[in-house]
Amino acid sequence: MSVRAMTWAFGQRAGSPMAKHVLLALAGHHSDESGADPHPAI
């Protein structure tokens, strides 16, 4: 989890609560250490 990505996501304006939730979920899967892109498993 990237605290920086989560902080950024919380500061963004989203069109709906669901869009905000998706943005936060993707930010939660980002990794600052490995540089991994936020591609969660489905």
N, C-alpha and C positions, 0 to 999 in steps of 0.2 A: 504494500500500500504506500502511496506517495502522499505525504501530508501536504506538500506543495500543490499537487494536482487537486486534492480535495478542497483546499483553501480557495484555489482558483475557481473550481466548479461552484462552490457556494456563492461566490461573488458574481456569477454570471446571471443574466436575465434569461429565463426560458419562457417559451410560449404557453406552457401548461405545467401543472404539477408533475404529470407523467414524464414530460420532457426533462424536467429538472431531475427526477429520479433516475432516468436513464443516464444522464450526464454524470451524476454522482456515482452511479454503479460503474461506469467506465473509468472514472477517475480513481475509484477504489481498486481497480485491477492494474493500474499503471505502477511501474516500479522505477524509482529514481536510480537505485543501485545498479540494476542490470540494463537499464535503458529499454526494457521490454515495452512494446506497444500494448495498449489496453485491449486485448482480444480474449475476453472471458470464454470459458468452455460453455457449450450449450447442452 
